[in-house]
Amino acid sequence: MVTPTIDPTLGPVVARTGDERAILDAFLDFHRATVLRRVRGLSDDDATRRLVPSLTTLAGLLRHLTLVETNWFARLFEPEPGRPHLTAQSEADASFTLRPGDTLAALTAAYESACARSRTVAARFDLDHVVPQPQLGEVSLRWVLVHLIEETARHAGHADILRELTDGETGVI
């Protein structure tokens, strides 16, 4: 029998026979890494350039996804007084808006840090653990992981397009 050669950056492929948790974690980490690959090597000017009518920029995607990670993991599963879960309405455009001094390096580091914290928080709970969510009532960790896979994958697709419009770089990974 021939052993297939598998690219180790394709986490979902590597975890194809894992349990549910391993598969969910692999898919989410794959999409997180895809977003980071799309911004790698860009200048601050390139990352902040508006190429579509909305506020969506590559740097803005990092800022938004950092907030998404914090909002869905830390704020729901480790709530702190005075730091409520933010609703989609309260942060829609604001999460894409860059602040003075936002650099690609700082936004990338913040996103990587938020993802690491999310992994740590999620690891403390089983998939069936349920927490209150202001708009939805209750959500399980399983639901949050699936939601973050969807959210991150959607924005990874946006990042693919924005990167191609920026400098022509394309790639499936």
N, C-alpha and C positions, 0 to 999 in steps of 0.2 A: 504494500500500500504506500502510495506517495503522500508525504506530509506536505500540505499546502503551505506556501509562504504567505504570511499574513503581516501586513503593515501594522506595527504596534501603535501607530497614531490613530488607528481606526478602532477605538475602544469598543464600540458596539459590536464589531465583528469578533474581537477577542473575547468578549463576554457572551457570545451567542449561546452558550450552554449553561450560563450562570443562573442563579436564582433570580427572582423578580427584582430584588433590591440591587443586585449587581448590574442587571441589565438597565434599570432606570438610572442608576448612578453613571453608568458608562455612556448612555445616550446624552445625559445632561452635560457631562464633562466634555464629550466630543463637540457639542455645539458651543460650549464656552470657549474651548480651544480654537474652534473655527473663527469665532469673532476676534480673538486675539491675533490669529494669523493674518486676518484681513487688514489689521492696522500696523502690523510689524513693518518697519522700514520706512514709514511715512514721516514727513516733516509735520510740525504743528500746523503750518499753513495748509498743507494738503488735508490733514485730518479735520480741520475746521471749515473747509470750503463747502459752501452750500451748492449742491448740484441739482437739487429738486426743490419745488416750491415750499415744501414743509420745512420745519426746523431740523429735519433729519440730516445729520452729518456723521461721519465716522466717529469723531470725538463725542458727539452728542449721544450716539448709540452706547458708547462705553459708560457715559454718565447715567443714562437711563437704565441700562442693565445693572449697574451698581446699585441704584435705588431699588430696582426690582428684587435683586438678591436679598438686600437688607430688609425690605418690606415683607417679603414672604417667608423668610426663615427667622431672622433675629427678632423682628418686631412681633411676629405671631407666636413663635415657639419659646422665645426668651424675652417677653415684653418688659420694658422698663417704664417706670412712671414718667409721664411727659413726652413719651415717644410713641404716639399711637400709630396703628396701621394706617397707611395713607390710602385713600380711595382713588380710583382711576380719575375721577373728576378733579380732585384736589391737586393732582400732580401731572396731568396730561402733558401739556406743552412745557411746563416748568422743568420736568426731568430731562428734557433734551436741550435746555438752554444752558449754554456755557457761561461760566463766571469769569471775570477778569483773573488772569493768572492760571487758568486751567491749561495745563500742558498735556500733550499726549502721554508723556512718561508718567505724570501724576495720575491721570485718569486710568491708565493701564494698571498701575500699582494699586489704585483704589479698587478697581474691578477684581484683580487677582486676590486682594485681601478679602473683599466681600465674598467671593466664591469660596475661599478657604474657610471663612467663618461659617458660611452656609453648610459646607460639608461637615464641619465640627458639630454644629447645632443639629443637623439632620441625623447624624450618627447616634445621637443620644436617645432617639425615639424609634419605635417600630413603625412600620408602614400604616398600621391601623390607628395610630395615635391621632386623636381628634382635638382640635383647638377652635375656639370661637373666632369667627371672622366677621367684621362689622357689616359687610354687604351680603354675605352668603349664609350666615348663620354659623354652621360648623363646617370645617374642612379637615380631611385626614392628611397626614404627611404624604401618603400615596398620591392624593389628588394634587397637592402642592408640587410634588416632583414632576408629575405629568404636565401640569400647567407651566412650570418653568422650562420643561423640554420644549413645549409648544412656543412659548414666548421667546426663548433664546434662539430656537431654530428659525423663527420668523425673522428676527432681527439679524441673524447670521446671513440670511438671504438678502436682506437689505444691504448688509455690509459687502456682500459679494458684488452687488450691482454698483454700489458707490465706489468701491475700489477699482472696478473695471472702468468706470467713468473718470476716475482720478488719473490713473496712469496706465490703463490697459491690462493690468495684471488680472489674470483669471486663474481659476483652479477649483477643483472639487474639494480640496482639503484646505 
